[in-house]
Amino acid sequence: MPVHLSPPAPGSLKPVAGVRLGVAEAHVRKPNRKDLLVVELPAGARVAGVFTQNRFCAAPVQVCRERLGAGTPIRALVVNTGNANAGTGEDGLARARAVCTALAERLGCAPEQVLPFSTGVIMEPLPVERIVAGLPTCIAALREDAWGVAAEAIMTTDTVPKGTSRQVEVDGRRFTVTGIAKGSGMIHPNMATMLGFVATDAPVAQPLLQRLLKAVTDDSFNRVTVDGDTSTNDSFILVATGAAGGDELVDADAPAAVALQRALREVAVELAQALARDGEGATKFITIEVSGGRDRAECVRVGKAIAHSPLVKTAFFASDPNLGRLLAAIGYAGIDDLDVGTVRLWLGEVLVSAFGGPAAGYVEADAARVMREAEITVRVDLGRGTATDTVWTCDFSYDYVKINAEYRS
Amino acid sequence: MPVHLSPPAPGSLKPVAGVRLGVAEAHVRKPNRKDLLVVELPAGARVAGVFTQNRFCAAPVQVCRERLGAGTPIRALVVNTGNANAGTGEDGLARARAVCTALAERLGCAPEQVLPFSTGVIMEPLPVERIVAGLPTCIAALREDAWGVAAEAIMTTDTVPKGTSRQVEVDGRRFTVTGIAKGSGMIHPNMATMLGFVATDAPVAQPLLQRLLKAVTDDSFNRVTVDGDTSTNDSFILVATGAAGGDELVDADAPAAVALQRALREVAVELAQALARDGEGATKFITIEVSGGRDRAECVRVGKAIAHSPLVKTAFFASDPNLGRLLAAIGYAGIDDLDVGTVRLWLGEVLVSAFGGPAAGYVEADAARVMREAEITVRVDLGRGTATDTVWTCDFSYDYVKINAEYRS
């Protein structure tokens, strides 16, 4: 059961001028489900991407890196679920390229202008023929207002399609930002989530686009974890079509760029949180705010130590204020010179621990009340600096085990 | 259900001359269970210890470090279950010392000559009065042949008491090594397991004893993980009474020291493996052998990435040869310059992956056969050096969630 997460309302995903999307049921792995998406980009669109740091990165990730690295103008994305095309060696690369080539022929562009994305089972050959057979259906369906169905087509173990839009007006221009994402297991993005696509009609210079992508990713997808497993296929793509017109944004400090970054960040954070809200087996959505660190990196380490601890996550599932497990996770997060005497811990608004022990006046009933909520904020003040950061995660339930023990079967 | 693990057979835990053990039901947390152990050491016994690296280390760990650091000759250990006395601040330290003082008065030694150990729930006050009230029963029960009942008295969520002995004959002398350990959750020792006590009658100089302890710990307790959670209370204590007589062992390369180290290592490895065999909810015992690394550290990183992955552990539970999850874990273990083209992966004797893809001739039925066993060996050859290392773990089942969601309640 996802935690406070609904499908995007009809009409809530605003079209981005020039970006057209079309889906098909290609029977990549299972029949009768939307499992293939084509996104067509207008000439002149700029594209930036960040990808998994996993050394066993998937074939499509390798192809994306090559093509974006070469600076080729991208005209289309092709995304399949059901098969990750990862752990597939040279043969996997050839299959990813074959899909791109087939799409390029049908769209009238060069194969290098297509980026491939795959998600699903690892180490099985990509069924190129079935995917290629589905392309005409996708192409015939291409529309600007198809973001909702596109969000459905990229789902795997997700239970809810994930998408959101923002519009900002600045300097007399209106920019639209719309994004979709998928992922609910093997979620501990390191650079990006499993798959996220965000497009805007703002005109953005390539260096600024790359910079915005990096900043936004670090504030969103790189701060969410379901199970600590960094996928082989994580990809987050940011497209700027320029269709909104006007001067190209070059300077990150210009008001229009600041406004755009805020909108991009809101879209990316909402999508990233949606991954944890729809985490496999999730019954609780947990926000971990860490303050008082010497730098952001150590705040993130503490946040992720808490977010990754199976003992903490099962305690949330049980609504059990077993605070010792939280303290233990803070203690092993890897800050060698941490003085536990300066650490304070809150559950919701309840100060539960200070000076290495229980807080004065702490009563377990107060913490128990917080633990029964479906959305819980844990706050840690390390008491050694001014840096802060935030990590989002979910709890760990019977259903996580069930879903992952039965996946594939 | 523990995996191929039985309680020590009657008489199999050999007494170590001069070391006497006694237990009691002190009702630390629950009635009618053995939860208090006193170990009396003979005058002249040497003691070395390694402890958790968790910054939120428990009060008893702090007291042990102080007393061993001061070089005080240790005459007794006192161990309670049911309460970890961790996350308890200054008050916790006072309570740990109060228990030691009470025992010292009854044994006729100084308070500083007693080491305290606690395991159980975190962040609750240690019930000193009930523990002190149990001490006379422990003292009255002190016997050299009580290792078996001592192993029972230190259990928490363990389902099987853990202990083993070795005897070695070398240079006309016979050394006995006997050890007990406990722990089945919050198990990812960093220096030591939750609680392990090993004693020998060999005469060992203090510097060599410390060196043996470190070497043996790195080969055993520091290579096992159940859930990746490093406890606040991990302690591993090595006692050498010298009762076997003869010259003190000083040189690590002398035949007697080599023979003793081998026996210590065998005892520690068997105890460490027992923790994973009795891991919370375990149905499979997994050995991960990593070879071809540039150094041991990177072999351990890869081994632990596999051992910590909830996706890998649920696949073992399901007997599902979902090899992609293993490759993904190798890929995110943190070896930045890993060339996946040199990595090979075996499940049991079946080569399943090579050159970044499936191995030639690999058939899933072969891997499926291996996955159905209760003991499974995963072998990874990184193909970039000559270092090797081994990590042990267990699978991740519904019962892990059940045990940890219901603990305390």
Boltz contact constraints between the chains, C-beta under 6 A:
constraints:
  - contact:
      token1: [A, 54]
      token2: [B, 331]
      max_distance: 6.0
  - contact:
      token1: [A, 54]
      token2: [B, 332]
      max_distance: 6.0
  - contact:
      token1: [A, 55]
      token2: [B, 331]
      max_distance: 6.0
  - contact:
      token1: [A, 55]
      token2: [B, 338]
      max_distance: 6.0
  - contact:
      token1: [A, 55]
      token2: [B, 340]
      max_distance: 6.0
  - contact:
      token1: [A, 56]
      token2: [B, 327]
      max_distance: 6.0
  - contact:
      token1: [A, 56]
      token2: [B, 328]
      max_distance: 6.0
  - contact:
      token1: [A, 56]
      token2: [B, 331]
      max_distance: 6.0
  - contact:
      token1: [A, 56]
      token2: [B, 340]
      max_distance: 6.0
  - contact:
      token1: [A, 87]
      token2: [B, 324]
      max_distance: 6.0
  - contact:
      token1: [A, 87]
      token2: [B, 327]
      max_distance: 6.0
  - contact:
      token1: [A, 88]
      token2: [B, 357]
      max_distance: 6.0
  - contact:
      token1: [A, 89]
      token2: [B, 355]
      max_distance: 6.0
  - contact:
      token1: [A, 89]
      token2: [B, 356]
      max_distance: 6.0
  - contact:
      token1: [A, 89]
      token2: [B, 357]
      max_distance: 6.0
  - contact:
      token1: [A, 122]
      token2: [B, 324]
      max_distance: 6.0
  - contact:
      token1: [A, 123]
      token2: [B, 323]
      max_distance: 6.0
  - contact:
      token1: [A, 123]
      token2: [B, 324]
      max_distance: 6.0
  - contact:
      token1: [A, 123]
      token2: [B, 358]
      max_distance: 6.0
  - contact:
      token1: [A, 186]
      token2: [B, 311]
      max_distance: 6.0
  - contact:
      token1: [A, 227]
      token2: [B, 310]
      max_distance: 6.0
  - contact:
      token1: [A, 229]
      token2: [B, 309]
      max_distance: 6.0
  - contact:
      token1: [A, 229]
      token2: [B, 311]
      max_distance: 6.0
  - contact:
      token1: [A, 230]
      token2: [B, 332]
      max_distance: 6.0
  - contact:
      token1: [A, 232]
      token2: [B, 328]
      max_distance: 6.0
  - contact:
      token1: [A, 309]
      token2: [B, 229]
      max_distance: 6.0
  - contact:
      token1: [A, 310]
      token2: [B, 227]
      max_distance: 6.0
  - contact:
      token1: [A, 311]
      token2: [B, 186]
      max_distance: 6.0
  - contact:
      token1: [A, 311]
      token2: [B, 229]
      max_distance: 6.0
  - contact:
      token1: [A, 311]
      token2: [B, 404]
      max_distance: 6.0
  - contact:
      token1: [A, 314]
      token2: [B, 401]
      max_distance: 6.0
  - contact:
      token1: [A, 314]
      token2: [B, 404]
      max_distance: 6.0
  - contact:
      token1: [A, 314]
      token2: [B, 405]
      max_distance: 6.0
  - contact:
      token1: [A, 317]
      token2: [B, 405]
      max_distance: 6.0
  - contact:
      token1: [A, 318]
      token2: [B, 405]
      max_distance: 6.0
  - contact:
      token1: [A, 320]
      token2: [B, 408]
      max_distance: 6.0
  - contact:
      token1: [A, 322]
      token2: [B, 408]
      max_distance: 6.0
  - contact:
      token1: [A, 323]
      token2: [B, 123]
      max_distance: 6.0
  - contact:
      token1: [A, 324]
      token2: [B, 87]
      max_distance: 6.0
  - contact:
      token1: [A, 324]
      token2: [B, 122]
      max_distance: 6.0
  - contact:
      token1: [A, 324]
      token2: [B, 123]
      max_distance: 6.0
  - contact:
      token1: [A, 327]
      token2: [B, 56]
      max_distance: 6.0
  - contact:
      token1: [A, 327]
      token2: [B, 87]
      max_distance: 6.0
  - contact:
      token1: [A, 328]
      token2: [B, 56]
      max_distance: 6.0
  - contact:
      token1: [A, 328]
      token2: [B, 232]
      max_distance: 6.0
  - contact:
      token1: [A, 331]
      token2: [B, 54]
      max_distance: 6.0
  - contact:
      token1: [A, 331]
      token2: [B, 55]
      max_distance: 6.0
  - contact:
      token1: [A, 331]
      token2: [B, 56]
      max_distance: 6.0
  - contact:
      token1: [A, 332]
      token2: [B, 54]
      max_distance: 6.0
  - contact:
      token1: [A, 332]
      token2: [B, 230]
      max_distance: 6.0
  - contact:
      token1: [A, 338]
      token2: [B, 55]
      max_distance: 6.0
  - contact:
      token1: [A, 340]
      token2: [B, 55]
      max_distance: 6.0
  - contact:
      token1: [A, 340]
      token2: [B, 56]
      max_distance: 6.0
  - contact:
      token1: [A, 355]
      token2: [B, 89]
      max_distance: 6.0
  - contact:
      token1: [A, 356]
      token2: [B, 89]
      max_distance: 6.0
  - contact:
      token1: [A, 357]
      token2: [B, 88]
      max_distance: 6.0
  - contact:
      token1: [A, 357]
      token2: [B, 89]
      max_distance: 6.0
  - contact:
      token1: [A, 358]
      token2: [B, 123]
      max_distance: 6.0
  - contact:
      token1: [A, 398]
      token2: [B, 398]
      max_distance: 6.0
  - contact:
      token1: [A, 398]
      token2: [B, 401]
      max_distance: 6.0
  - contact:
      token1: [A, 401]
      token2: [B, 314]
      max_distance: 6.0
  - contact:
      token1: [A, 401]
      token2: [B, 398]
      max_distance: 6.0
  - contact:
      token1: [A, 401]
      token2: [B, 401]
      max_distance: 6.0
  - contact:
      token1: [A, 404]
      token2: [B, 311]
      max_distance: 6.0
  - contact:
      token1: [A, 404]
      token2: [B, 314]
      max_distance: 6.0
  - contact:
      token1: [A, 405]
      token2: [B, 314]
      max_distance: 6.0
  - contact:
      token1: [A, 405]
      token2: [B, 317]
      max_distance: 6.0
  - contact:
      token1: [A, 405]
      token2: [B, 318]
      max_distance: 6.0
  - contact:
      token1: [A, 408]
      token2: [B, 320]
      max_distance: 6.0
